[in-house]
Amino acid sequence: MAALDSGHYFDYTGIMEAKEATAALAALAHDTRLRVFRLLVRAGYDGMPAGEIAAALGIPNPTLSFHLNHLSQAGLIASRRAGRSIIYSLSFEDVRALLTFLMEDCCQGKADLCGPLPQRRCCPSPDSETE
């Protein structure tokens, strides 16, 4: 499997559209896919081989492949080959775009209505992890 084309899920302005956000949220609206997604969040930029994901979550390989395909089609994960293994990781740029899309109009610009947002930065880049 090839890695996802970065930026593939954005319109010409670089902003996620509602159609792509709906597809991403629909992919996450399944217990197994949500568990895979959260595991890959913890794995960070290094990602995990498919076999380790299956073992960690107790999912048969064919079932995992089905769910990984859904997450990949939704733009939430990417894959790369490393020897004989396929390594899966979050598509961090697309996940950031989804989170930005969801919070874009938070409280109509009146932050005091929503309360404070978490200060921890989501999806830090590999460079910022060492800062």
Buried (B, 14 or more C-beta within 10 A) or exposed (E): BEBBEEEEBBEEEEEBBEEBBEBBBEBBEBEBBBBBBEBBBEBBEEBBBBEBBBEBBEBEEEEBBEBBBBBBEBBBBBBBEEEEEBBBBBBBBBBBBBEEBEEEEEEEEEEEEEEEEEEEEEBBEEEEEEE
